[in-house]
């Protein structure tokens, strides 16, 4: 019955409302009881004045206390009782003939007639809770006596019968209103959660295009906004996965088709001479190497994504290692008619994996040579760069600014450049700005560059002008600043 969140919320609201009404009602009854007792004492005091004067007259005439109480009983409220006490507060007479002989001890502190004409009090006498008003009625030269008008205070609820109906009516109205409000509150909480549940179930079934309406900025609203962000991320991830599978299939299909075709030609004897067989074998070998490079790049990206690639953390002097990394491409650059230059201007030492960083530089130089033209040039430069992070908001001290030292490696070419529309997607996997221009590549090189640089807490940037060339800049934190930077190159707050 109470399996749903809405029903449990409504039940909890009703329980809280009932407890609140009960506590409020009990407090109200206590206040009303005290108020009732005060009103009762006031009525007793008001009636005591005339009764005391009459009782004093009757006492001066020598009338017995029992007759005084009997005579005065007819002149006061029928539910009250009239008592006469002696100077020890012992009850000499009771108009209802029940309390004679008992002691009203709370009357012992009653002042003399010259100070105050009467006093009030409460006491349980003979099992009865009495509120009373007392006044002296002594005669000159006679033992002091007191007249008491007393009323039995009815039990906690018993004295409020006249208020029961309005209290119950008000409580019922409050209960109905509170339950309606509880229903609205429960609905305002359970409905967005129900939408979240249905949208989550839809995503689990493979329907990733799920967005829920967000109302307000409370916890439920923030949860809805987070769900929408997550849904878009999942949708984007699934789309990237589909594109990835399609791209991998496409990239593998071409070499596999070539391998299959030439292998079939060899098997069917189409290559009748040794030279034809050798050409077919070379093409099969070249295509298999292409597939091996593609698979290797995919494995590298997968391991970088999962963090399974252990990176060496050693101090590297770029001025020492860069010449060897660049020298590997001198013969290829010369064969392509491209001039390859290196300039090192005191870059700071860095901490990183020499093998992975060499892969970064190699990919960038390889692209710069491959997509350049005969007579072109490729410049590799390494230098130091200092950036200043503004002080936190509210801090006006210039000394609060943080300086960051970077080692920057720039690889520039004067080739045809990259269209501006392609620059934002240049580091996406399998994305190619110009498929004809990029023939032979896997479309994974720049993605690997970005992942390796990010793993070193650095960043990579690209600027290009069509017809003039392209420059890739790799920013790596200096040795002393590695632990202070996040993966996007900003200074860490730690």
C-alpha positions in Angstrom: 0.0 0.0 0.0 2.9 2.3 0.8 5.3 1.2 -1.8 5.5 4.5 -3.7 7.4 7.5 -2.5 4.3 9.7 -2.8 2.2 7.5 -0.5 5.1 7.3 2.1 5.5 11.1 1.9 1.7 11.6 2.4 1.7 9.2 5.3 4.7 10.9 7.0 3.0 14.3 6.5 -0.2 13.1 8.0 1.6 11.6 11.0 3.5 14.8 11.6 0.4 16.9 11.2 -1.5 14.7 13.7 1.3 14.9 16.2 1.5 18.6 15.7 -2.2 19.0 16.3 -2.2 16.8 19.3 0.7 18.7 20.9 -0.8 22.0 20.0 -4.2 20.8 21.4 -2.6 19.6 24.6 -0.8 22.9 25.1 -4.0 24.8 24.4 -5.9 22.8 26.9 -3.2 23.4 29.5 -3.3 27.1 28.8 -7.1 27.1 28.9 -7.1 25.2 32.2 -4.9 27.8 33.8 -7.0 30.5 32.3 -10.2 28.7 33.6 -8.6 28.4 37.1 -7.8 32.1 37.1 -11.3 33.1 36.0 -12.7 30.8 38.7 -10.6 32.5 41.4 -11.6 35.9 40.2 -15.3 34.9 40.5 -14.7 33.5 43.9 -13.0 36.7 45.0 -15.8 38.9 43.6 -18.4 36.9 45.5 -16.4 36.7 48.7 -16.6 40.4 49.5 -20.4 40.7 50.1 -20.5 37.1 51.6 -17.7 38.0 54.1 -19.6 41.2 55.2 -22.7 39.1 55.8 -20.8 36.3 57.5 -19.1 38.8 59.8 -22.5 40.3 60.8 -24.0 36.8 61.4 -20.9 35.8 63.5 -21.3 39.0 65.6 -24.9 37.9 66.3 -23.6 34.6 67.6 -24.9 32.4 64.8 -23.2 29.1 64.6 -20.7 28.4 61.7 -22.9 25.7 60.3 -25.9 28.0 60.0 -23.7 30.7 58.4 -22.5 28.3 55.7 -26.0 27.0 55.1 -27.4 30.5 54.8 -24.7 31.7 52.5 -24.8 28.6 50.2 -28.2 29.9 48.9 -26.6 33.2 47.9 -23.6 31.8 45.8 -23.2 29.5 42.9 -24.8 26.1 43.6 -21.6 24.3 42.6 -19.5 26.1 45.1 -19.2 25.4 48.8 -19.0 27.7 51.8 -16.5 26.9 54.5 -15.8 28.5 57.9 -12.2 28.0 59.4 -10.8 28.6 62.8 -7.5 30.3 63.4 -5.7 26.9 62.9 -7.3 26.7 59.4 -9.3 23.7 60.5 -12.7 23.5 58.7 -15.4 24.2 61.3 -18.4 24.0 58.9 -19.0 23.0 55.2 -22.1 23.9 53.4 -22.1 20.5 51.7 -21.3 18.6 55.0 -18.3 16.8 53.6 -15.1 18.5 54.7 -15.8 19.5 58.3 -12.9 18.7 60.5 -10.2 18.7 57.8 -7.5 21.4 57.5 -7.0 23.9 54.7 -3.3 24.3 55.2 -2.8 26.6 52.2 -4.9 29.2 54.1 -2.3 29.5 56.9 -0.6 32.5 55.2 -3.8 34.6 54.9 -3.1 38.1 56.1 -5.0 39.9 58.8 -8.1 41.9 57.8 -6.2 45.2 58.2 -3.7 44.3 55.4 -5.7 42.5 52.7 -9.4 41.7 52.8 -9.0 38.3 51.1 -6.6 35.9 49.4 -6.9 33.0 47.0 -5.2 29.6 46.7 -5.5 26.0 45.6 -5.4 22.8 47.6 -6.5 19.2 47.4 -8.8 18.5 50.4 -10.6 15.2 50.9 -9.6 14.1 47.4 -11.0 17.2 45.8 -8.9 19.8 43.9 -10.2 23.1 45.3 -9.7 26.7 44.2 -10.7 29.0 47.0 -10.9 32.6 48.2 -10.6 33.4 51.9 -11.4 36.4 54.1 -11.2 36.9 57.9 -14.6 37.3 59.7 -13.4 37.5 63.3 -15.2 39.3 66.0 -13.4 41.7 68.4 -12.3 39.8 71.4 -13.2 36.4 69.9 -11.0 33.7 68.3 -10.2 34.5 64.7 -12.3 32.8 62.0 -12.3 32.8 58.2 -14.9 32.5 55.5 -13.9 30.5 52.5 -15.7 30.2 49.1 -14.4 27.1 47.4 -15.1 25.4 44.0 -14.0 22.0 42.8 -11.7 22.3 39.7 -12.9 19.8 37.2 -10.4 17.4 35.6 -8.1 18.3 32.8 -10.6 17.9 29.9 -13.8 17.8 31.9 -13.9 21.5 32.4 -13.7 22.2 28.8 -16.7 20.5 27.4 -18.0 23.7 26.0 -14.8 24.2 24.0 -14.7 20.6 22.7 -16.9 21.2 19.6 -15.1 24.4 18.3 -11.7 22.7 19.0 -12.7 19.6 17.1 -14.1 21.7 14.2 -10.9 23.8 14.0 -8.7 20.7 14.2 -10.7 19.0 11.4 -10.4 22.1 9.2 -6.7 22.4 9.9 -6.3 18.6 9.2 -8.0 18.9 5.8 -6.0 21.9 4.8 -2.8 20.4 6.0 -3.5 17.1 4.1 -4.2 19.1 0.9 -0.9 20.9 1.3 0.8 17.6 2.0 -0.6 16.2 -1.2 0.7 19.2 -3.2 4.1 18.9 -1.5 4.3 15.2 -2.1 3.3 15.7 -5.7 5.9 18.4 -6.2 8.6 16.0 -4.9 7.4 12.7 -6.3 6.5 13.9 -9.8 10.0 15.1 -10.8 11.5 11.9 -9.3 9.0 9.9 -11.3 10.1 11.7 -14.4 13.7 10.9 -13.5 12.8 7.3 -13.0 11.0 7.0 -16.3 13.8 8.8 -18.1 16.4 6.6 -16.5 14.5 3.5 -17.5 14.3 4.8 -21.0 18.1 5.3 -21.1 18.6 1.8 -19.8 16.5 0.5 -22.7 18.8 2.4 -25.2 16.7 5.5 -25.7 19.4 8.1 -24.9 17.5 11.2 -26.1 16.0 11.9 -22.7 15.5 15.4 -21.2 13.2 16.3 -18.3 11.8 19.7 -17.4 13.7 21.5 -14.7 11.7 23.7 -12.3 13.4 25.8 -9.7 16.9 25.7 -8.3 16.3 23.5 -5.2 17.8 20.0 -4.7 15.2 18.4 -7.1 15.9 21.1 -9.7 19.6 20.6 -9.5 19.2 16.8 -9.7 17.1 17.3 -12.8 19.7 19.6 -14.4 22.4 17.1 -13.5 20.4 14.3 -15.1 19.9 16.3 -18.3 23.7 16.9 -18.4 24.4 13.3 -17.8 21.9 12.3 -20.5 23.5 14.6 -23.0 26.9 13.2 -22.0 25.7 9.6 -22.4 24.1 10.4 -25.7 27.3 12.1 -26.9 29.3 9.2 -25.7 27.1 6.7 -27.4 27.3 8.7 -30.6 31.0 8.9 -30.4 31.1 5.1 -29.8 29.0 4.5 -32.9 31.2 6.9 -34.9 34.3 5.2 -33.5 33.0 1.7 -34.5 32.1 3.0 -38.0 35.4 4.8 -38.4 37.4 1.7 -37.2 35.4 -0.5 -39.6 36.1 1.9 -42.4 39.8 2.2 -41.7 40.2 -1.5 -41.4 38.1 -2.3 -44.4 40.4 -0.6 -46.9 43.6 -2.5 -46.0 41.7 -5.7 -45.5 40.2 -5.4 -49.0 43.6 -4.8 -50.5 45.1 -7.7 -48.6 42.2 -10.0 -49.5 42.4 -8.9 -53.2 46.1 -9.5 -53.6 46.1 -12.7 -51.5 43.3 -14.0 -53.8 45.3 -13.0 -56.8 48.3 -14.9 -55.6 46.2 -17.9 -54.6 44.5 -18.0 -58.1 47.8 -17.7 -59.9 47.1 -14.3 -61.3 50.6 -13.2 -60.5 52.4 -15.5 -63.0 55.8 -14.0 -62.6 58.1 -13.4 -59.6 57.9 -9.6 -60.1 54.1 -9.5 -59.9 54.2 -11.8 -56.8 56.7 -9.5 -55.2 54.6 -6.4 -55.9 51.6 -8.2 -54.4 53.6 -9.3 -51.4 54.9 -5.8 -50.8 51.4 -4.3 -51.0 50.1 -7.0 -48.6 53.0 -6.2 -46.2 52.4 -2.4 -46.5 48.6 -2.8 -45.8 49.3 -5.1 -42.9 51.7 -2.5 -41.5 49.0 0.1 -41.9 46.6 -2.1 -40.0 49.2 -2.8 -37.3 49.7 1.0 -36.8 46.0 1.6 -36.6 45.5 -1.2 -34.0 48.5 0.1 -32.1 47.1 3.6 -32.1 43.7 2.3 -30.9 45.4 0.4 -28.1 47.4 3.4 -27.1 44.2 5.6 -26.9 42.3 2.9 -25.0 45.1 2.6 -22.4 45.4 6.4 -22.1 41.6 6.6 -21.6 41.7 4.0 -18.8 44.9 5.2 -17.3 46.6 1.9 -17.8 49.6 3.4 -19.6 52.3 3.9 -16.9 54.1 7.2 -17.4 57.7 7.5 -16.3 58.3 10.5 -14.1 61.8 11.7 -14.7 63.4 15.0 -15.1 63.9 15.9 -18.7 66.1 18.6 -20.3 64.5 19.4 -23.6 67.6 21.1 -24.8 69.3 17.7 -24.5 66.6 15.4 -25.9 65.0 17.5 -28.6 67.9 17.4 -31.1 67.8 13.6 -31.1 64.0 13.5 -31.5 64.2 15.9 -34.4 67.2 14.3 -36.1 65.2 11.2 -36.8 63.1 13.1 -39.3 65.9 14.9 -41.2 66.3 12.2 -43.9 62.5 12.1 -44.4 62.3 15.8 -44.6 65.1 15.9 -47.1 63.4 13.2 -49.2 60.2 15.3 -49.2 62.1 18.5 -50.2 61.2 20.1 -46.8 63.7 21.9 -44.6 63.6 20.9 -40.9 65.0 23.4 -38.4 65.4 23.2 -34.6 65.7 26.2 -32.2 66.1 25.7 -28.5 66.0 28.8 -26.3 66.6 27.7 -22.7 63.4 25.8 -21.9 63.0 24.9 -18.2 63.4 21.3 -17.1 60.2 19.3 -17.1 59.0 16.0 -15.5 57.6 13.3 -17.7 57.9 10.2 -19.8 60.6 10.7 -22.5 59.2 8.0 -24.8 55.6 9.4 -24.8 56.8 13.0 -25.2 59.0 11.9 -28.1 55.8 10.3 -29.6 54.1 13.7 -29.3 56.9 15.6 -31.1 57.2 12.8 -33.7 53.5 12.9 -34.6 53.6 16.7 -34.9 56.7 16.7 -37.1 55.4 13.8 -39.2 52.2 15.7 -39.9 54.1 18.9 -40.7 56.3 17.2 -43.2 53.5 15.0 -44.7 51.2 17.9 -45.3 53.8 20.4 -46.5 55.0 21.0 -50.1 58.3 20.6 -51.8 60.5 23.6 -50.8 58.6 24.1 -47.6 60.0 24.3 -44.1 59.2 22.9 -40.7 60.4 24.8 -37.6 60.6 23.2 -34.2 61.2 25.6 -31.3 61.5 25.1 -27.6 61.5 28.0 -25.1 60.3 29.0 -21.7 57.0 30.9 -21.1 55.7 32.5 -17.9 52.0 33.1 -17.4 50.4 35.0 -14.5 47.2 33.9 -13.0 45.0 36.7 -11.7 44.4 36.9 -7.9 41.2 35.4 -6.6 38.1 37.7 -6.7 38.0 40.0 -3.7 41.8 40.0 -3.2 43.3 43.2 -4.4 46.9 42.5 -3.5 49.2 42.3 -6.6 51.4 39.8 -4.7 48.5 37.4 -4.6 48.9 36.7 -8.3 50.5 33.3 -9.2 53.2 33.0 -11.8 53.4 29.8 -13.9 56.5 28.6 -15.7 56.0 26.5 -18.8 58.2 24.8 -21.4 56.6 25.4 -24.8 57.4 23.2 -27.9 56.1 24.7 -31.1 56.0 22.9 -34.4 55.3 25.2 -37.4 55.0 24.6 -41.1 54.3 26.8 -44.1 51.9 24.4 -45.8 48.4 25.0 -47.0 46.9 25.5 -43.5 43.7 24.2 -42.0 40.2 25.6 -42.6 38.9 27.6 -39.5 35.8 25.4 -39.4 37.9 22.3 -38.8 40.1 23.6 -36.0 37.6 23.0 -33.1 37.4 19.3 -34.1 41.0 18.7 -35.1 41.8 16.6 -32.0 38.7 14.4 -32.3 39.4 10.7 -33.1 39.3 9.9 -36.8 38.4 13.4 -37.7 40.1 14.6 -40.8 40.1 18.2 -42.0 40.8 17.1 -45.6 40.6 13.4 -46.4 42.4 13.8 -49.7 45.2 15.8 -47.9 45.3 13.3 -45.1 45.4 10.2 -47.2 47.3 7.4 -45.6 46.8 8.7 -42.0 44.5 7.0 -39.4 43.1 10.3 -37.9 44.3 9.2 -34.5 47.7 10.9 -34.3 46.5 14.3 -32.9 44.1 12.6 -30.5 47.0 10.6 -29.1 49.0 13.9 -28.8 46.3 15.5 -26.8 45.9 12.6 -24.4 49.6 12.3 -23.8 50.0 16.0 -23.2 47.0 16.0 -20.8 48.5 13.1 -18.9 51.5 15.4 -18.3 49.2 18.1 -16.9 49.8 20.2 -20.0 47.8 21.4 -23.0 48.1 21.5 -26.8 47.0 24.4 -29.0 46.8 24.9 -32.7 46.7 28.0 -34.9 46.4 28.0 -38.6 46.0 30.3 -41.6 44.9 28.9 -44.9 47.6 29.3 -47.5 50.2 30.3 -44.9 50.7 27.3 -42.6 49.9 25.8 -39.2 51.5 25.9 -35.7 51.0 23.4 -32.9 52.0 24.5 -29.4 52.6 22.0 -26.6 52.6 23.6 -23.2 54.3 21.5 -20.4 54.6 22.6 -16.8 58.1 23.3 -15.5 59.4 20.8 -13.0 58.6 23.0 -9.9 55.0 23.6 -11.0 53.8 20.1 -12.0 51.9 19.4 -8.8 50.2 22.8 -8.9 48.4 22.4 -12.2 45.4 20.5 -13.3 45.0 18.8 -16.7 43.9 21.9 -18.4 46.9 23.8 -17.3 45.3 26.0 -14.7 46.9 26.5 -11.3 45.5 24.1 -8.8 44.0 25.5 -5.6 46.0 23.1 -3.4 
